[in-house]
Amino acid sequence: MLISVKDIKKEFWAEDVVTKVLNGITFDIEKGEFVSVMGPSGSGKSTLMYILSFLDKPTSGQYFFEGKDVSQLSDDRLAEMRNDKVGFVFQSFNLLNRTSVLENVMLPLLYTGISGPERIKKGKEILEQVGLSHRLDYTPNRLSGGEKQRVAIARALINTPQVIFADEPTGNLDSKSGLQVMKLLEDLNAQGNTIVLVTHEKYTAEYAQRIINIRDGMIVSDYRVDQRQSAKNHNELLK
């Protein structure tokens, strides 16, 4: 089992006021799954993603990653896990605008000890995989929204992560660009990559094999998708 969370709770304190965000979340995700975590704004889905991706710790409960309890690891160890084990794709891209596409993609490799020439080689290979080998020297402000998100996906892939977390990855994109990003995530999953997609849109969530629906910090449903959406059904928009 890649991910297993058991009775995860998360509370935030402001002076004497406590806000309960997660109220006992339990589920498993197997290696190679494509799972959507769906819910309205304020449901707790983003907080859950932060915990799953080692950006935050639960108040209580247990989180097992690759069979190891990581619930209360030190901040330094969590940072190592983030860099080694997970890749991130955000709605707002989070790219460095004055840095080239290739340099943006190579950024996570700076902390790995990989040599400069090897970083360049790997960065070019990943960018070719996402169809952006012709944009290596561009800065992000010269790219379309869809191209920016593909750069973000390339950056997420550069360290060969165990799981890719995509937080509303099509939220800032037009229909065609959003479809291209979802096709790329589909293809990555078909190659064996584990993907956790966070979204508030049912249509986008249905690209996954499974949907975990969260409301008020609790799981209200967890089910397999019978008729998955597929970007391959919209070839006229992908051209």
C-alpha positions in Angstrom: 0.0 0.0 0.0 1.4 3.4 -1.0 -0.7 5.6 1.2 -2.8 4.7 4.3 -4.4 7.3 6.6 -6.2 6.3 9.7 -8.5 8.6 11.6 -6.6 11.8 10.6 -7.8 14.9 12.3 -6.5 18.5 11.9 -7.3 21.5 14.1 -6.1 25.1 13.8 -5.8 27.4 16.9 -6.2 31.2 16.8 -5.9 32.5 20.3 -8.6 30.6 22.2 -10.6 29.6 19.2 -10.1 26.1 17.6 -11.2 25.4 14.1 -11.7 21.7 13.2 -10.8 21.1 9.6 -10.5 17.3 9.3 -12.7 15.2 11.5 -11.4 11.6 11.3 -10.3 10.7 7.7 -9.5 7.1 6.9 -8.6 5.6 3.4 -5.9 3.8 1.4 -4.4 4.5 -2.0 -2.6 1.8 -3.9 0.5 2.4 -6.1 -0.6 3.2 -9.6 -4.1 4.5 -8.7 -5.6 7.7 -10.1 -7.7 9.1 -7.3 -9.7 12.4 -7.1 -10.3 14.1 -3.8 -13.4 16.2 -4.4 -15.3 18.7 -2.2 -16.6 22.2 -2.1 -14.5 25.2 -0.9 -13.8 24.8 2.9 -14.4 21.0 2.9 -10.9 20.2 4.0 -9.6 18.7 0.8 -6.6 21.1 0.4 -5.6 20.6 4.1 -5.7 16.9 3.5 -3.5 17.2 0.4 -1.0 19.3 2.4 -0.8 16.4 5.0 -0.5 13.7 2.3 2.3 15.6 0.5 4.3 16.3 3.7 3.6 20.0 3.8 1.7 19.7 7.1 1.2 17.3 10.0 -2.1 16.0 11.3 -3.2 17.0 14.8 -3.9 13.3 15.5 -4.2 10.0 13.7 -1.7 8.1 11.6 -0.4 8.5 8.1 1.6 5.6 6.6 3.6 6.1 3.4 5.1 3.0 1.8 4.3 1.2 5.1 6.1 3.7 7.4 4.3 5.9 9.9 5.2 9.5 8.8 2.6 11.3 11.0 5.0 13.0 13.3 8.3 13.2 11.4 10.5 16.2 12.0 10.2 19.2 9.6 13.6 18.3 8.1 12.7 14.7 7.4 9.3 15.8 5.9 11.2 18.2 3.6 13.4 15.3 2.4 10.3 13.2 1.8 8.7 16.0 -0.2 11.7 16.3 -2.4 12.3 12.5 -2.8 8.8 11.1 -2.9 6.2 13.5 -4.3 5.7 15.9 -7.2 3.3 18.9 -7.1 1.1 20.5 -9.8 -0.7 23.7 -8.6 -3.5 25.7 -10.1 -1.3 28.8 -10.1 1.7 27.0 -11.7 4.3 28.3 -9.1 6.9 28.9 -11.8 9.8 31.4 -11.6 9.0 34.0 -14.2 12.6 35.2 -14.8 14.0 31.7 -15.1 13.9 29.6 -18.3 11.6 26.6 -18.7 14.5 24.2 -18.5 15.8 25.8 -15.3 12.3 25.7 -13.7 12.1 22.0 -14.4 15.6 21.3 -13.1 15.0 23.2 -9.9 14.1 20.1 -7.7 17.4 18.4 -8.8 19.5 21.1 -7.1 19.1 19.3 -3.8 19.9 15.8 -5.0 23.7 16.0 -5.8 23.1 15.2 -9.5 25.7 16.9 -11.6 24.9 19.9 -13.8 25.2 18.0 -17.2 23.0 15.2 -15.9 20.4 17.7 -14.6 20.3 19.3 -18.1 20.0 15.9 -19.8 17.1 14.8 -17.5 15.3 18.1 -17.8 15.4 18.0 -21.6 14.1 14.4 -21.5 11.2 15.3 -19.3 10.3 18.4 -21.3 10.2 16.3 -24.5 7.9 13.9 -22.7 5.4 16.7 -22.1 5.8 18.1 -25.6 7.8 21.2 -24.7 11.3 20.4 -26.1 10.9 23.5 -28.3 10.4 25.8 -25.3 13.6 25.1 -23.3 14.9 28.7 -23.3 11.6 30.5 -23.0 10.6 32.2 -19.7 7.2 31.4 -18.3 5.7 34.8 -19.2 6.1 33.8 -22.9 4.0 30.7 -22.5 0.3 30.0 -22.7 -1.5 28.8 -19.5 -1.6 25.2 -20.8 2.2 25.3 -21.6 2.9 26.7 -18.1 1.0 23.8 -16.5 2.9 21.3 -18.6 6.1 22.8 -17.4 4.8 22.4 -13.8 4.0 18.7 -14.6 7.5 18.2 -16.0 8.9 19.7 -12.8 6.8 17.4 -10.8 8.1 14.4 -12.7 11.8 15.3 -12.6 12.6 13.4 -9.4 10.7 10.3 -10.4 8.2 10.7 -7.5 6.1 8.0 -6.0 3.0 10.1 -6.3 1.9 13.3 -8.1 -0.4 15.7 -6.3 -2.4 17.9 -8.7 -4.3 20.7 -6.9 -7.0 22.1 -9.3 -4.6 21.8 -12.2 -7.1 23.0 -14.8 -8.6 25.8 -12.7 -6.8 28.7 -14.6 -7.0 27.2 -18.1 -9.3 27.4 -21.0 -11.1 24.2 -22.1 -8.6 23.1 -24.7 -5.6 23.7 -22.4 -7.4 22.0 -19.6 -8.1 19.0 -21.8 -4.4 18.8 -22.8 -3.3 18.8 -19.1 -5.9 16.1 -18.3 -4.7 13.9 -21.2 -1.1 14.3 -19.9 -2.2 13.1 -16.4 -4.1 10.2 -18.0 -1.0 9.2 -20.0 1.2 9.4 -16.9 -1.2 7.2 -14.9 -1.3 4.7 -17.8 2.5 4.5 -17.5 2.1 3.5 -13.8 2.3 6.9 -12.0 0.1 7.3 -8.9 -1.9 10.5 -9.2 -4.0 12.3 -6.5 -6.1 15.0 -8.1 -7.8 17.6 -5.8 -10.8 19.4 -7.4 -14.2 20.8 -6.7 -15.5 19.9 -10.2 -17.3 16.5 -10.7 -16.5 16.4 -14.4 -12.8 16.8 -13.7 -12.9 14.3 -10.8 -14.4 11.7 -13.1 -11.1 11.4 -15.1 -9.9 9.4 -12.1 -10.6 5.7 -11.3 -12.0 6.6 -7.9 -13.5 9.6 -6.2 -13.2 10.4 -2.5 -15.8 13.0 -1.6 -15.2 15.2 1.4 -17.5 17.6 3.2 -17.1 19.3 6.5 -13.8 17.5 7.1 -15.3 14.0 6.7 -15.5 11.5 3.9 -19.1 11.3 2.7 -18.4 8.9 -0.2 -15.6 6.8 -1.7 -16.4 5.0 -4.9 -15.0 3.7 -8.2 -15.9 5.6 -11.3 -17.9 3.4 -13.7 -17.7 5.7 -16.7 -14.5 7.7 -16.6 -14.0 10.9 -18.5 -11.2 10.6 -21.1 -9.4 13.3 -23.0 -9.1 10.8 -25.9 -12.8 11.3 -26.6 -12.1 14.9 -27.6 -9.4 14.5 -30.2 -10.7 17.5 -32.2 -9.8 19.8 -29.3 -6.4 18.2 -28.7 -5.2 19.0 -32.2 
